Amino acid sequence: MFTRKGYSTSLFIILALSILTLYCSSAPNVLKKNKSVSVVGTVGSEIIEFNDLMQGYMSGGINQDPSAAELKDFLPIYLNYRAKLLAASEAGYFENKTILDEYAMYAKQAAYAYWLDREIKPTIFEQFKSRYNEELKSSHVLISLLPLAPPSDTLAAYNRIMEARELFLSGERTMAELNEEYSSTRNGQLMGGDLPWFSVGVTVGPFEDALYALEEGELSMPVRTQFGYHIIHLEERRERTPARNISHIFISRRGDIEKMQDLYEQLEQGTPWMNLVVEFSEDRASVSNEGNIGWVSYSSRYDQAFIDSVMNLDPSLPYSRPIESTYGVHIFRVDSVQTFKNEAAKDEFLTQELDKSSNFERSNEFVLNWLSEQYKLRVNTKLITNLTNSFTSADSLPVTQVLDVADGLSSDTLFAFQGGTATATDFYDYLMETHSNKALNQVQSSWFSDYQEYFLDSELANFTLNVFPEFSEQTDSYHRGLVVYQINEDSVWSSVTIDSTLLIDRYLNNNTDYQFDTRYYYHLVSARYDSTLKKAEEFIVQGGHPDSLRANDFPVAVMSDSTGIFQGEPFTRLAEMEVGNISEYFTYNNRKAFFVLNDVLPARKMTFDEAFNRLLSDYQPIREENWLQRLRNKYQIQSYPEVIDDNFATLDAN
């Protein structure tokens, strides 16, 4: 929600503002008598200091260490900019609804990016980096549950997983037994069970958070993920095993050890590795890269036995003996073991890994979920249940016709977040806008989750400003940019506000500037295939008009022009053609094409209407300079470039 701050009417504030205004309005006269060493100019009552100029220059991001000469060149530009802001303020542009709406949209989207880059990613990165150093071995029981399951199903699943948990804690069941008895199945396979060694970034966020919070031998409380409810048992922790860059010679048939043993002996006798890869390896995707399959670690998506085989290799050996896996038979080669030159190199690698993992996502939904967890969004689940019951007990009338359902709950708070609240009435209003054609007895839990996201989204910009006051520098800068753009548009670029007599006078007094040169009236015909183009050419030679090609089902593109706006190759060919002729074929936009020259139009003076856009463009610099001169006169702009030299001299002396 975007609200404008009101103005206090306390006597102290009024007096303070009056004194400040009195000082500012007299500033130019004071400066003429005793100019400060830091003041580089004035615009009306506004004093522009050296630091203001520096910040204005560096906000462009081109050069963060400008010279005195560069700043002196920039000074008149900056003073003009400040004059435009002052004029826009006086004209009410800062309160323009269209500008405020665009500003509000920008502020909200900028807030998402600000949270991601300023707070969320650095926080998650530190956690990711800490977890990266460990590998965990675990097992779990999973009772599947849809993300938007009704409350009754959710409660039933929770009670059942708690029942399984109590059986483990009492020693009556092992995790393997609980998996058989309680875990859901999918395609005939149990969804829980023993998990391989893995590290950070492999599982979904809630599961990983719960697992890393456990001590060895500990069993978690029920954990809700997108798959359902889990209980997780952490069996063991260990230091992370460095990833290995692996190449292999591969035969897909398991048990063909004898053939692979023969290849191993050839390696021992000096046959080059690459020769055997090219001739015998059945992993054709890796052959061109000497059999390299990339990095393998306990976070890889390979079969666990395969990973164990690779991670147990002795990297000091040139290659392994033949090893069987679920995929076939391999001879492995450890090309390298992952190391980092320094902490910065490791951080760079982990940043890339984080971006690829499920731990981090550049989306608005991810930001809102993170904020709701970290800053404790309060959800009135009892009210949601009461509203759901009230809705489902209603008849099939649409939302727009049923306004008094659960009316006694209308003022109750549904969501609360950092001082902002949403009531049941606010939720009704949201339903009227988004689900007006739905019947209340068709209520879905997604209505509440969607409204929760809508509520948080509406609170985000103001919340960001409260947490990060410096965020206002970014949003205010954009607001000023919108304002300056619009006053420029209205004062300089709009053709509606220009005095047409000035353009007419320029048109009449500049005969040679607004002329058409010799122009060619032509058709350009292009096609994907030469044969199609040939048929189109025959159609024209036999008297058909180029504009009729499409109507006669020729699969060609046809363009005509007589303005001369297209220059360069192939349009230079037109000057060499005779009227009525067809050109040689050429390539245009990756298609075969030819010209048909219909006429050569002589040079002539443009009409005023034909010259209007060019006149307007030519007059803009004059119009802008006239407007700026009016602003300079109105605000009595004063410039003190010598102060820039004084400041640089002081900096050099220090």
N, C-alpha and C positions, 0 to 999 in steps of 0.2 A: 504494500500500500504506500502511496506517495502522498505526503501531506506537506503543506507549506507552513512554515513556522509563523506563529503570530507575533505581534509586537507588544512588548510590555509598555504599560503607560505610567510606570513609576516615575516620580519627579526626578529621581537621580539619573535614570537612563535618559530622560528628555534633556536634562541639563548637559549631560555628557555629550550627547549627540549634537546639541546646539553649539557647544564649545568647539567640538571637532569640525563641524561645518564652517564655523566662523574662521577657524585657522586655515582650513583648506581653501576657502573662497578667497582669502587674502594671500595665499601662498605665492603666486607669481610676483606680486608687488614686493613681498618680503625678500624673495630670492634675488630680485634685481639689485637690492641693496647689499645683501649678504648671502651669496649663493653657497650652499653646503658643498663640501668636497665630494659627497656621494651622489648628488642630484645631477642626473644627466639630461633632464627635460621636464616640462610640465605640459599637461593637457587639461585645459580648464582649471579646476581647483585641485586636480590630481597631481601629486608629486611623483615623478618616476626616478627611482634611485638606481645606482649602478647594479646592485644585486637583482633588481627587477629585470633589468636589461639582460643580464647574464642568464637568468632563469628562462626568460623568453627565448633567448638564442638557443640554449641547450635543449629546450623542449622539442626542438626540431629533430634532435638526435643525429645530426650530420657530423658535428665536430664538438666534442666535449672540452676542448682546450683552445678556444678562439684567441686570435691575436687582437691587439688594439685596433689595427686597421679593419679587421673583419667586423668587430663590434661597432666601429664608427659607420661602416657601410650599412649595418643592420639597424642602427638607431632611428633613422627616419621611417623605416618600414615599421618598426615597433611602435613608434609614436602615432603613426597613422592607424595601426591596429587598435591602440588604446582609444583613439578618437572615435573609431567605428563602434567600439564597445560602449562608449559614453553616449553616442548618438542613439544606439539601439536601446540602451536602458531608458533614455528619455522618451523614446517612441513606444515603449511597452513591449519590445520583442521578448524580453525575459519572461513575460507572462503570457506569451502567445500559446494558445492551447495546442496547436499542431506541433510546435517546437517542444512543448512540455511533454506531450505524448511520446515523441520520438526519443527525447531525453530519458523518460522513464523506462522505455523499452531497452535502451542502451544500458542504463544503470543496472537493470536487473541482469542482463546477460553478462555485463562486465563483473558483476558480483560473483557469478558462478565461476568465472575464470580466476578472479582474485582469490577466492577460497581455495580453489584447486592448487594454484601455484604458490600461494603465500603460506597456507596452513596445512591443507589436507595432504598434498603429496610429500612435503618434508616430514610430516608426522608419520605417515605410512612408510616412507622410505626408511626411517630409523628403525622402525619395527621390523620391516622386511630384512634389513641388513643384519639385525640381531638374530633373527630366526634362521637366516641363510647359513649360519655357522653350525647348525645342528641338523641331524637326521633323526626321525622318530619312527618307531615300530608300534603299530596299534591294531586294534580290531574294534568292530562296532556292530550294533544291532540297529536295524532301520525299519521303521513302520512307515510306509509311504503315505503321503497326504498331499493333496493338491494345494497349491499356494492360496487359492481362494476357497478352500473348503469351508462348509458351513460350521458354525460354532459347535454344534452337536458332534460332528465328526472329529473336529479338533480336540474336543474334550475327551472323546473316547480313545483316540490315539495316544493322547498324553497319559491317560490313566493306565493304558496297557503297557506303555514303555516304562512307566514308573513301577509297574508290577514286575517287569523283567529286571529292573535295576535292583529291587529289593531281594529278588531271588539270588542275584550275584553277590550282593553284599552279605547275605546270610550264609553264603557258601553252598547253597542248594543246587546251583547250576554254574557251569563254566560259560565263558563267552561263546564257545563253539556250540554248546547245547542251547543256549538262548537264541543264537542265530537260527538254528534249525526250527526252534519252536515259535519264535516271535517275528522274525524278519519277514517282510513282504517278499513276494517273488515277481520277477518280470521275465517274460519269455521262458518260464520254467527254471530260472536261475534265482537263487537267493540274493537279495539286494544288500545284505549285510555280510559280515564275515571278517576273515583275516585280511589285513592290508599290508602291502609291501613297505619296505623302508622308503620314506620320501621326506622332502624338505618343503620349504616355503613356496607358495605359488602354485601348488599342484591341485589342492582341493578348493572347494568354495569357502568364502570368507568365514561364515559362522562356525563351520566345522573346524577350520584351521585355528581360529581364535580359541575355541574350547580345548582343542588338543594341546596347543602350546601352553595353555594355562595349567595343565595337569602335572602332577608329580608322577614319577615312575610307580606303576602299580595302582594308580588312582583311577576311579571310574567317574565319569562326568555326570552332572545332572542332565535331564533331557535337553537336547539341542535341536532347535528348529531350523531347517534349511529349506531350500526350494524343493527338496525331494521328500521331506517329511520330518519325523522325529527320530533322533539318534540317541543312543547312549554309547560313549566312547571310552575304551580302556587303553591307557598308555602303558605299553609293556616295557619299552626301553628307549633311552636317549643315547646318542653318541655324536662325536665330532663328525662334521661333514666329510665325506670322502671326495677328494677333488675329481672333477669330471675328466674324462679321457677322450682324446680325439682318436677315433678308431678307423682302421681300414681292414678289409677282409677279402679272402678268396672264399667263395660260397658255392656250395652244391645243395640244391633244394631237397634232394632225397635223403631222408634220415637213414642211418645205418650204412651209408656208402663210405665207411671209414677207410676201406682199402684204397679206393681211388684217391681220397684226400691224403692218405699216408704216402702214396706215390708222389703227389705234388709236394708234400713236405720234404721228401727226400731229394726232389729236384732242387728245391730251395737250398737245401744243405749242400748240394753239389755245385751251387753257384748260379743257377738259372735266375735271371732277374725277376723280381717280384712282378713288375708290370707285364712281362711276357705271359706269366701264368694267369694273371687277372684277365687279360684280354682274351686268352685262348680258352680258359676253363670256367671262370666265374659266371654263375647264372644270375647274379644281381646286376642286370644290365644297366640299371640307373646309376650305379657307382663306378662302372668300368672306366669311363672317360676320366675319372678323377682318381685313378690308381686304386679303386676299391674303397675309397673313403666314404664312410657313412655319417661323418660328423661327430659331435660331442655326445658321449653317453655318460649318464650319471643316474643316481637313484631317484632323480626326478623325471627321468625319461619315460616315454610311454611304451617301452618294450616289455616283453614278458619278463617276469621277475627272475626266472632262472637264467635267461639270457644276460640280464644286467649283472647278476652275481658272477657269471662266468667272465664277463668283461672286466668288472671291477677287481676281480681276484688275479688278473694277469700280472706278471712280473714285467714292469715297463723297461727294465734293463735288457730284456731279451729282444732280439731283432724280430721275432715272430713266435707265435705259439705253436704247440702241437695241435693236431686236429681235435676239435671240440664239437660235440653234438649239442643242439638246442632244439626247441620246439619248431624252429623254422627249417632246420636242415643241419649241414655240417660246415664248419668254418675253420679256416686258419686266420687268426687275428694278428694285427700289428698295431701296437700302441705308438701312434705318431707323436703324441705329446700329452703331458699331464698339465691340467690347467693351473697356472700360477699368475700372479699379478705383480707388475714391476713396483707398484707403490699403492698407497691407499686411494689416491685419486683415480688410478686405472681401475681399481676394484669398484669404486663408487660409480664410475661411468658404466661398467658392465652391469652392475646391479640395477642401475636406473633403467637400462634397456630391458632387463629381465622383469622388472616391476611393471613396465609399460605393457609387456606381453601377458602378464599374469591376470588372474581374476581378482587380485587384491586391489587393483586400481583401474578406474575407468573414467575417461573424460566425457561425462554425461551429466545433465542436470539432475537426473534421478539419483545418480551416485552421490552427488553433492548433498542433496536433500536428505538422503538416507544417513549419510555420515553426520550431518548436523543434528538430525533428530536423535541420534544415539549419543553424540558427544555433549550436546546442550540440553538433553533431557526433555524432548517433546512429551507433554503429558496428554494421554488419551483417556477419555472417559468411557471405558469399555462398558460400564453399566448402562450409560445413556445410549450407546450404540445398540446394546441388546434390547433396551426398552423401545427405541425407535424402530428397530427391525421388527419386533413383535407387533408394534402398533401398525406398521406398514402392511405386514403380511396378513393381519386380521382385517384390513380394509377391503372394500370391494374392488372391482376391476376398473374403477374410474381413473382417468389419467391424473398425473400430478397437478396439472393446471386447474383441475376441478375439485381437488380435495385439499383444502387449505387448513382445515381445523383438526387434522389427525394429530394426536399427541400434543394438542395445543398447550397443555399444562407444562410441557417440557421445553417450550420454545426459548426460554431465557437461560436455560442451563448451558454450561460450558461443555462443548464437545472436544475441542483441542485447545491447548495452551502452550505457547512457546515464547519464552524470553519476554514476557510482558504483553504479547499479543494473544488475543483469544478469538475463538470462533464458536458461536452458539448454534443451537439447533435451528434457530431462525435463519442464521447465515447459511446453514446447510440447505434449508428449504429454498432459499433464494437461488442457491447454486443449482439445485435440482430443476427449478423453473427454467433456468437458462440452458441446461445441458440435457435434461431428460424429460422435458415437458410432455412428450408423447408417450411416455411409459406409464403403466399402471403401478400404483403403489404396492400392490401385492406381488409385483415382479421384482421387488427390491433385491439387489445383489450386494455382497460384501464389497465388491469393487467400487461401488458408489462411494463408500466411506473412505477407502484407500485413495481413490482419485481426488476426493475433496481434501483429504489430508495433504496431498501433494500440491493441490491448488492453493491451499491456505499457506503452506510454507513458502511457496513460490512468491506469493503476494507480500510476505513479510521480509523476504530476503534482503532487498536493497537497504531498507532502514536498519535491519539487524546488522548488516555489514558495516554501515556507517557508525553504529554504536560500538562495535568491537574494534573497528579500524578507522578512527577519525580521519586518518590520512587518505583513506579511499575517496574522500570528497575532493581531493586535488585532481584525481583522474576524472571523476564525473563532472565536476565544475568546469574543467577544461573542455570536455566534450560539449557541455551546455553552451559555453562561450563560443566554441567553434560553430555550432548550429546557428547561433544568433548572428555571428559575423557573416556566415554564408548567406543567411536569408536577407540581411540588410544589403549585402553586396548584390544579391539577385534583384532585389526590388529597386535599388538605386542606380545600378549600372547595367545589368544584363537583361532586365525585362523589357521586351519590345513594347509592352502595353503602356509603360510610363514614359516612353521617349517622345520628344517633340518631333513629329514627322517632318515639320518644315525645315529642321536642321538637316535631315537626311536628303530632302529634296534639293536644298541649296548645295549640298556636297555633290549630289548627282549631277546637277546642272553645271557646276563649275569644274568638274573633273571628267572631261569628255573621253580621255584616253584610258582612264582607269576601269571603266565599266563597259568593256567590249567583249563580244564573242570573237575568238580567233576562228580561222577556217575550221569547220567541224565536219565530221563524217557521220552520215546517217547509215547505220548498218544493222544487220542481224548476225549474231554469233550463234552457231549451231554446234552442239557437242553431244557425243554419245560414248557409251562404254566400249563399243566394238566398232572396228573399221567397217565391217559389213553393214552395220546399221547406218553408219554415217554415209556410206556409199549410196544406199537406197534413198536417204534423205536428199542427197545431192541430185540424184536422178529425178526425184519428184519436183525439185525446184527448176532444173533445166527444162523439164517438160511443161513449165508454166505454173506450177503450184507455188503458192505464196508461203514464205517461211512461217508466218503466223498460223498457217493451216496444218502444219506438221503434226502437232499434238492432236488436233481434231481428227486427223486421219490415222491415229493409233501408232504413230512412229514413236518409239521409246527414246526420245532425244530431249535435250534441254535447249530452249530457245530464249535468247536475250536480245533486245533491241535498244539502241541508244543513239542520241544525236546531240548530247550535251558536251561531249569532249572531256568528261570528268575522269575517264580511265586513261592512264598514261603508261608509257613504257611498253615492253614486249608483252603480248603479241600485237598491241594496238598500233605500234609504229608501222606495221605492215599495210595499214589502210592507205597511207600516203602513196604507196607504190601501186595501188589498184586502180582499175578503170571502173566507172559506174556501170552496174549491171553484172559485173564479173563475180566469180566465186574464187576464193583464195586457195592456195595449196593447204593441205592438212598440217596442223600443228598440235602441240599438246597444251591443254589449258585445264588447270585444276585436276591434273592426273587423268584427263579424258582427251580423246581425239576430237578435234574441232576444225571448223572453217568459218570464214567471214563471207557474207553476202553484202556487197557495197551497193546501197540503194541510191545514194545521192551525196554530193559534196556541197555543204552549205557555206556560203561566203561569209567573211568576217562582217560584223555589224555591231552597232551600239546596242546594248541591252535596254529593254524597257525598264521603267522604274520598278515594276513588280519583279522582273527577272533579277534585277540588281539588289533587291531589298536586303536579302540575307548577307550579301557581301558588304553592302553599305553599313549595315548594323554592326558587323564584325569589325570593319575598319574604324567605325566611330567609337567603339567601346573604350579604347585607351584614352581618347580625348574626353569622353564622358566621365570616365573614372577619375582622371586628373582634375576635371572641373569640380567633381563632387568632393574630392579630397581637399582641394583648395578652399572650398566653402567650409569644410570641417576645420581646416587649419585657422581660417579667419574667425570662425565662430568660437573656437576654444582657445584661441590665441596661443597656439602651440609654440613652445620655446625649446630649443635644442642646445645642449652644451657638450659638444663632442670633445672639447678639451679636457673635460673632467675624466673621460676614459683614459687619456694619457696620464693624468695625475694619479689615477688609481693603479695603473700598471707600474708606474714609477715607484709608488709606495710598496707594491707587492715585490718588485725587484729588490728594493732596499731592504726588505725584511727577509 
